[in-house]
């Protein structure tokens, strides 16, 4: 085999390998996510005063009619997908679970630019006066669902429950706020996943 022929054979092999690698990369990029590719790891619920409560905003004095404690619901989740846009988390908070007038509140937040990993955080908040109207404490039950491409990948209830209790009553929408709709707006960018522009204002 002459040198020129050998060189052409090598070039054909290299080109074929390049096409194969590119095809495999394209296939990986377009692979439909599977159950287990997104997972909720933990959920926590707490009452927290706004980061501005310590002063420094002299023009904004808190009136006595405003309750101080915001409700904060936060989840940690993981994904095995390299990059994902439109990861939707739906939150439910139930007050008065054992009363004759239970109140179920619902909110959702969408996150973009979510890359592979386990250290992802999402959260929603409830205005202090609504918290006060509901008794001033944390909800008796909380649930979070994670969707991607309109498909439910995971859900968690706190406390744990085998029943999808949030489906037993009609929730009140828009009571739960995204972090950027709260005093945590600027600070949230260093902790929570990115929120699209249409969700950044009420």
N, C-alpha and C positions, 0 to 999 in steps of 0.2 A: 504494500500500500504506500503510495507516494505521500510526501509531506503535505501537499495541498489537499489531497483527498482526506487525510487524517484530520487536518485542521477543520475541514467542512463537517466531518462527522462529529467532532467535538463541539462545534458551534451549534449543530442541530440538537445534540444531547442537552447542552446548557440551556438552549431556548425552550426545549420541552420541559425541563425541570422548572424553569421560570414560570411557564404557563401553569404547570401543576401547582406550584406554591401559591400563585395568584388565585387560582380557582379554589384552593383550600381556604385561603384567607377570606375570599368572598363568601364562601359557603358558611364559614364560622360567623361572619358578620351578619348574615341574613338568617341564621338559624333561629327558629322559633323558640322562645324561652320555655323551659319545662317547669313543672311543679317542683319546687325546691330551689329554683334560681333566685327567688325572692323569699325572705323569711323575716318575720317580726321576732326580735330577740327579747325585748323587755318593754314594759310600759310602767310609767310612774305618774302619780297624780299628787299635786301639792298646791297649797295656797302660798302666794308670794307677792310681796309689795313691789311696786314698779321700781326700776333702777333710778328714777328721778326723785324718789321719796326723800332722799337725804338732803335735798336742797340744791342750790346752784341755779335754779330757774326762778328768779325772784319775781318775774311777771306772772307766774302761774302758781297761785296759792290755792291749796286744796281746800275746797269748801267743806263744811261739816256734813253736808248731805251726801258726800261721796265716800263710799266704803273704800278701805285701803287694799284689801286682799284680792288679787286676781287669781282665778283658777288657771292652773297650767297643767296640761296633759302632754306628756312627752313619750315618744317611742324611739327605740333604737332598732334599726333593721340592717340586713345585709343583702347583698346581691352578688351573683356569680356572672352577671352579664357585664361585658366590658364597658359599655356606655348605654345609658337608658334615659330617654326623655319622656315626660308624661307619666311618671310614677305617681299614682293617686292614692292618698290615704284618707279614709273616711272615718271620722270620729263620732262616737256616741257617748253622751253623759246622762245618766239617769238619777234624778233627785226624787225623794219621796217614794222610794220603791215599795215600802210597806204601808203607804197611806192610801186614802181613797182618791187622791188627786195626784198621781205620779206625773212628773214632767220629764220628757225625753228631749234632749237637745242634740242637734246634729250639725256637723261642719265637715268640710273637706278641703284639702290642700294638695296642690300638684307640684311636683319637684322635677326640675330638669338638670341635665349634666351630671347624672348620678353614675359614678364609675364603680368598677368592681371593688368589693371590700365589705368589711363588717362594721365599720365605724361611721354609720350614717344615722343622723338624728332628724326627727320631724316633731313638730309640736303645734298645739292650738291652745287658745286662751279664751276665758270668759270674763266679761267686764265685771268689775267689783260690785256694782249695784245689782246686777243680775244674780251674782253669787249671794249677795245679802238677801235678795228677794226669795231665794230658794233655801234660806236658812242660815247662810253664812259659813257653811262648811264644804267639804269635798263631796262629790256625788257618791251615792251608794254603789253604783256600778258604772264601769267604763268599758267600752269596746272600741277596737280599731281594726279596720280592714285595709288590706293592701291590694291595689289593682294595678295591672299594667296591660295596656292595649285592650282595655275593657274586660279583662279576665281577672277573676279573683285568685290571688296566689296564696294569701295567708290571712288569718284573722285571730284576734286574741281578745279575751274577756278578763277583766279584773274586778272582782274575784273570778276565778276560773268557773266556767259553766259549760255544760253540755248542750244547753239550750240557746238558740239564737234569740235571746230575750228582746233585743232591739227591734225585732220584726213584729212584736206583739202589740205595738202602739204606733201612732203617727207622730214622728218627731217634729219639733219646731226647728226649721232651718235658719241658718245665718246667725245663730246665737253664739257659735264658736268662731273665734277670729284667728286668722293667720298671724304669725309673729309680726309681720311687717305692718299690720293694722293696729299694733299696740305700742306702748313705750319701749318695747324691746326691738323695735324696727331695725335700727342700725346695728345693734349688737348681735341680732339674730344671724347676720350674714357670716359671722365667724363660727357659728355653731350648727345651724340648720342648713339643709340642702337648698339650692337655689329655687326661688319661686318665680313663675312667669309674670310679666308685667300686668296682665289683666287681673291678677290676684293681689296686687300690691296696694290697692285702695278699695275701700268698701263700695 
